[in-house]
Amino acid sequence: MKSIEISIIKNKVMELIAEASFNLPPDIRKALEKSREFETSQRARDVLDLILKNADIAAREKLPLCQDCGRVYIGIGIGPCICIPDPEKLNAQLDLAVAAAYNNNYLRKSVVNDPLFERANTGDNTPAIITTFFSSGPGLSIDVVLKGGGSENCSYLYMQNPSMSQEELIGIVLKTVRENVTKCCPPVIIGVGVGGTASEVPKLAWKASLRKLGCPSGDQRYRELENMILEAVNSTGIGPQGLGGKTTALGCNIEYAPCHIATMPVAVFMSCHSTRRASAKLLPGYDCKEL
């Protein structure tokens, strides 16, 4: 059994928040550059150039990729034989890491304490959304996502007839994109969840929207469906920032799960071109000590 101190996890989370805030993930940058090559609209190319320039400035000057510095999601994957001493303190310490990262890096705080009545800003962008789970991989994995309000508002759950066809699913995604995509700074990454339950399918869509570009579904049927949806969305001509062009979406990812025979849950999430995510692995023998 190996132990990883909470202080090590806390410090790594602070680093990852800064990394995600200032540096566009390489797969997204590559997709933007590729889209720039295929665009025929000068206006669309100009918009993509500005997005890439924004990413360059953010990385160089340590400035946020987006003025909406997002709600913090933290995933902690605990591998075999890994122990976290005093685990009951983990969430509180992670919130302290979030507060420190947002204050030290001058990031906008966007969390309110009560959704309906008071809506007072907590002042430090906490609490974070924290998930811990057991994983089969070695060590301890940390995933940080910063999700802005614009793309979060473009998240939808549909409970469809279980006889829904592939064509009908494409139509649902296409309608959702047409009606909402300009609210979340296209080009976007579309995440589609199919199956599970009404409470679980949004998690599938969330997971899909954060999957790295260029990593299609392992199921050929869903892989082909991802390509069909992406082609249909980019054929709308909505384009970067809704100003016309071939690049309305950079990718479409689908995650699916078994469901009840009487149900067909579907969720559609969109992440903007500044999809901010960063990950790290704390490995035994380097970040850990023997118990």
C-alpha positions as CSV (number, residue, x, y, z in Angstrom):
1,M,0.0,0.0,0.0
2,K,1.3,3.5,-0.9
3,S,0.2,6.8,0.5
4,I,-0.2,10.1,-1.3
5,E,-0.5,13.1,1.1
6,I,-3.4,15.5,0.5
7,S,-0.9,18.4,0.3
8,I,0.6,16.8,-2.8
9,I,-2.8,16.4,-4.4
10,K,-3.7,20.0,-3.4
11,N,-0.6,21.5,-5.0
12,K,-1.1,19.6,-8.2
13,V,-4.7,20.7,-8.5
14,M,-3.5,24.4,-8.2
15,E,-1.0,23.8,-11.0
16,L,-3.7,22.1,-13.2
17,I,-6.1,25.0,-12.7
18,A,-3.4,27.5,-13.9
19,E,-2.6,25.1,-16.8
20,A,-6.2,24.8,-17.9
21,S,-6.8,28.6,-17.6
22,F,-3.9,29.7,-19.7
23,N,-3.1,26.9,-22.2
24,L,-5.4,25.6,-24.9
25,P,-5.2,21.7,-25.0
26,P,-3.0,20.6,-27.8
27,D,-5.7,18.5,-29.5
28,I,-8.1,21.5,-29.7
29,R,-5.4,23.7,-31.0
30,K,-4.5,21.2,-33.7
31,A,-8.2,20.9,-34.7
32,L,-8.5,24.7,-35.0
33,E,-5.4,24.9,-37.2
34,K,-6.7,22.0,-39.4
35,S,-10.1,23.8,-39.7
36,R,-8.3,27.0,-40.7
37,E,-6.8,25.1,-43.6
38,F,-10.1,23.8,-44.9
39,E,-12.2,27.0,-44.5
40,T,-13.1,28.7,-47.7
41,S,-14.7,31.8,-46.1
42,Q,-12.2,34.5,-45.4
43,R,-14.4,35.7,-42.5
44,A,-14.3,32.2,-40.9
45,R,-10.5,32.1,-41.4
46,D,-10.1,35.5,-39.8
47,V,-12.2,34.3,-36.7
48,L,-10.1,31.1,-36.4
49,D,-6.9,33.2,-36.6
50,L,-8.2,35.4,-33.8
51,I,-9.0,32.4,-31.7
52,L,-5.5,31.0,-32.2
53,K,-4.0,34.4,-31.5
54,N,-6.0,34.6,-28.3
55,A,-4.5,31.2,-27.3
56,D,-1.0,32.4,-28.0
57,I,-1.4,35.6,-25.9
58,A,-3.1,33.7,-23.0
59,A,-0.2,31.2,-22.9
60,R,2.5,33.9,-23.2
61,E,1.1,36.4,-20.8
62,K,-0.5,34.0,-18.3
63,L,-4.0,35.5,-19.0
64,P,-7.3,33.5,-19.0
65,L,-8.3,32.0,-22.4
66,C,-11.8,33.3,-21.6
67,Q,-13.1,36.1,-19.4
68,D,-15.5,33.5,-17.9
69,C,-13.0,31.5,-15.8
70,G,-15.5,28.8,-15.2
71,R,-16.8,26.5,-12.5
72,V,-14.2,24.0,-11.4
73,Y,-14.7,20.2,-11.8
74,I,-12.1,17.9,-10.2
75,G,-12.0,14.2,-10.8
76,I,-9.7,12.1,-8.5
77,G,-9.1,8.5,-9.7
78,I,-7.6,6.3,-7.0
79,G,-5.6,3.3,-8.4
80,P,-4.8,0.0,-6.8
81,C,-3.0,0.0,-3.5
82,I,-3.2,3.8,-3.2
83,C,-4.2,5.4,0.1
84,I,-5.1,9.0,0.9
85,P,-4.5,9.7,4.6
86,D,-7.3,11.6,6.3
87,P,-9.6,11.3,3.3
88,E,-12.4,13.1,5.1
89,K,-10.3,16.3,4.7
90,L,-9.8,15.9,0.9
91,N,-12.8,17.9,-0.4
92,A,-12.1,20.8,2.0
93,Q,-8.5,20.9,1.0
94,L,-9.3,20.8,-2.7
95,D,-11.6,23.8,-2.2
96,L,-8.7,25.6,-0.6
97,A,-6.7,24.8,-3.6
98,V,-9.3,26.2,-5.9
99,A,-9.6,29.4,-3.8
100,A,-5.8,29.9,-3.8
101,A,-5.5,29.2,-7.6
102,Y,-8.2,31.7,-8.5
103,N,-6.9,34.4,-6.1
104,N,-3.2,33.9,-7.0
105,N,-3.9,33.9,-10.8
106,Y,-6.4,36.8,-10.7
107,L,-9.1,34.6,-12.2
108,R,-12.8,35.7,-12.2
109,K,-14.9,34.2,-9.5
110,S,-18.3,33.1,-10.8
111,V,-19.9,30.9,-8.1
112,V,-23.0,32.1,-6.1
113,N,-23.9,30.6,-2.8
114,D,-27.7,30.2,-3.5
115,P,-29.2,29.5,-6.9
116,L,-32.6,31.2,-6.4
117,F,-32.7,33.7,-3.6
118,E,-29.5,35.3,-2.3
119,R,-27.2,34.6,-5.3
120,A,-24.2,36.1,-3.4
121,N,-20.8,35.5,-4.9
122,T,-18.7,33.1,-2.7
123,G,-15.7,35.2,-3.5
124,D,-13.3,32.4,-4.2
125,N,-15.0,30.3,-6.9
126,T,-15.8,27.5,-4.5
127,P,-17.2,25.0,-3.9
128,A,-15.7,22.9,-6.7
129,I,-17.6,19.9,-8.2
130,I,-15.5,17.0,-6.8
131,T,-15.8,13.4,-7.9
132,T,-13.6,10.5,-6.5
133,F,-13.6,7.1,-8.0
134,F,-11.5,3.9,-8.0
135,S,-9.6,3.2,-11.2
136,S,-7.6,0.3,-12.5
137,G,-4.6,2.4,-13.6
138,P,-1.5,2.8,-11.4
139,G,-1.2,5.8,-9.0
140,L,-3.7,8.6,-8.6
141,S,-5.1,10.5,-11.6
142,I,-6.3,14.1,-11.4
143,D,-8.6,15.7,-14.0
144,V,-9.5,19.4,-13.8
145,V,-12.1,21.0,-16.0
146,L,-13.1,24.7,-16.0
147,K,-16.6,25.0,-17.4
148,G,-18.0,28.4,-18.4
149,G,-21.6,29.5,-18.1
150,G,-22.2,30.0,-21.8
151,S,-21.5,26.4,-22.8
152,E,-23.1,25.1,-19.6
153,N,-26.3,26.8,-20.6
154,C,-26.3,24.8,-23.8
155,S,-26.9,21.4,-22.1
156,Y,-30.1,19.5,-22.8
157,L,-31.8,16.3,-21.7
158,Y,-34.4,14.5,-23.8
159,M,-36.4,11.5,-23.0
160,Q,-37.2,9.9,-26.3
161,N,-39.4,7.0,-27.4
162,P,-37.3,3.8,-27.2
163,S,-38.0,3.2,-30.9
164,M,-35.9,6.3,-31.8
165,S,-33.9,5.8,-35.0
166,Q,-30.4,6.8,-35.8
167,E,-31.8,9.5,-38.1
168,E,-34.0,10.9,-35.4
169,L,-31.0,11.1,-33.0
170,I,-29.1,13.1,-35.7
171,G,-32.1,15.4,-36.0
172,I,-32.2,16.0,-32.3
173,V,-28.6,17.0,-32.2
174,L,-28.9,19.1,-35.3
175,K,-31.9,21.0,-33.9
176,T,-30.2,21.6,-30.6
177,V,-27.1,23.0,-32.4
178,R,-29.1,25.2,-34.7
179,E,-31.1,26.7,-31.9
180,N,-28.2,27.1,-29.4
181,V,-24.7,26.9,-30.7
182,T,-24.2,30.7,-31.2
183,K,-24.6,31.1,-27.4
184,C,-21.5,29.1,-26.6
185,C,-18.8,30.5,-28.9
186,P,-18.5,28.1,-31.8
187,P,-16.6,26.1,-33.0
188,V,-17.8,23.7,-30.3
189,I,-17.2,20.2,-29.3
190,I,-20.5,18.3,-29.2
191,G,-20.9,15.6,-26.5
192,V,-23.8,13.2,-26.9
193,G,-25.0,10.8,-24.2
194,V,-27.3,7.9,-25.1
195,G,-28.9,5.4,-22.7
196,G,-28.5,5.0,-19.0
197,T,-31.1,6.9,-17.0
198,A,-32.4,10.5,-16.9
199,S,-29.9,11.2,-14.1
200,E,-27.0,9.4,-15.7
201,V,-27.2,10.4,-19.4
202,P,-26.0,14.0,-18.8
203,K,-22.9,12.5,-17.3
204,L,-22.4,10.5,-20.5
205,A,-22.8,13.7,-22.6
206,W,-20.4,15.6,-20.2
207,K,-17.8,12.8,-20.5
208,A,-18.2,12.8,-24.3
209,S,-17.8,16.6,-24.6
210,L,-14.4,16.3,-22.8
211,R,-13.0,13.3,-24.6
212,K,-9.9,14.3,-26.6
213,L,-10.4,15.1,-30.2
214,G,-9.1,12.4,-32.5
215,C,-10.1,9.7,-30.0
216,P,-13.4,8.3,-31.6
217,S,-15.7,5.8,-30.1
218,G,-14.4,2.3,-29.8
219,D,-17.6,1.0,-31.2
220,Q,-17.7,1.2,-35.0
221,R,-21.4,2.0,-35.1
222,Y,-21.1,4.9,-32.8
223,R,-17.9,6.0,-34.5
224,E,-19.7,6.3,-37.8
225,L,-22.6,8.1,-36.1
226,E,-20.1,10.6,-34.6
227,N,-18.9,11.4,-38.1
228,M,-22.4,11.7,-39.5
229,I,-23.4,14.2,-36.8
230,L,-20.3,16.2,-37.3
231,E,-20.8,16.4,-41.0
232,A,-24.4,17.4,-40.6
233,V,-23.6,20.1,-38.1
234,N,-20.8,21.6,-40.2
235,S,-23.1,21.6,-43.2
236,T,-25.3,24.1,-41.5
237,G,-22.9,26.9,-42.5
238,I,-23.2,28.6,-39.0
239,G,-19.4,28.7,-38.7
240,P,-17.0,30.1,-36.2
241,Q,-18.7,32.5,-33.8
242,G,-21.9,32.1,-35.9
243,L,-20.5,34.3,-38.7
244,G,-20.6,31.7,-41.4
245,G,-18.3,28.9,-42.5
246,K,-17.6,25.2,-42.5
247,T,-16.4,24.9,-38.9
248,T,-19.4,25.0,-36.5
249,A,-18.0,22.1,-34.5
250,L,-14.5,20.7,-34.1
251,G,-15.7,17.3,-33.1
252,C,-18.6,15.1,-32.0
253,N,-18.2,12.4,-29.4
254,I,-20.8,9.9,-28.2
255,E,-20.9,7.9,-25.0
256,Y,-23.6,5.3,-24.4
257,A,-24.8,2.9,-21.7
258,P,-27.5,0.2,-21.2
259,C,-31.0,1.5,-20.5
260,H,-34.4,0.3,-19.5
261,I,-36.5,-1.3,-22.2
262,A,-39.1,1.5,-22.0
263,T,-36.7,4.4,-22.1
264,M,-34.3,6.2,-24.5
265,P,-32.5,9.0,-22.6
266,V,-30.5,11.4,-24.8
267,A,-28.4,14.3,-23.6
268,V,-26.5,16.9,-25.7
269,F,-23.7,19.0,-24.2
270,M,-21.6,21.6,-26.0
271,S,-18.1,22.8,-25.0
272,C,-16.8,26.0,-26.5
273,H,-13.5,26.3,-28.5
274,S,-11.8,27.2,-25.2
275,T,-12.6,23.9,-23.6
276,R,-10.3,24.0,-20.6
277,R,-9.1,20.7,-19.2
278,A,-5.8,19.5,-17.7
279,S,-4.8,16.2,-16.2
280,A,-1.9,14.7,-14.2
281,K,-0.9,11.4,-12.7
282,L,0.8,11.0,-9.3
283,L,2.8,7.7,-9.6
284,P,3.9,5.4,-6.8
285,G,7.6,5.7,-6.0
286,Y,7.7,9.3,-7.0
287,D,4.9,11.2,-5.4
288,C,4.0,8.5,-2.8
289,K,5.5,7.0,0.4
290,E,5.2,3.5,1.7
291,L,2.8,2.9,4.5
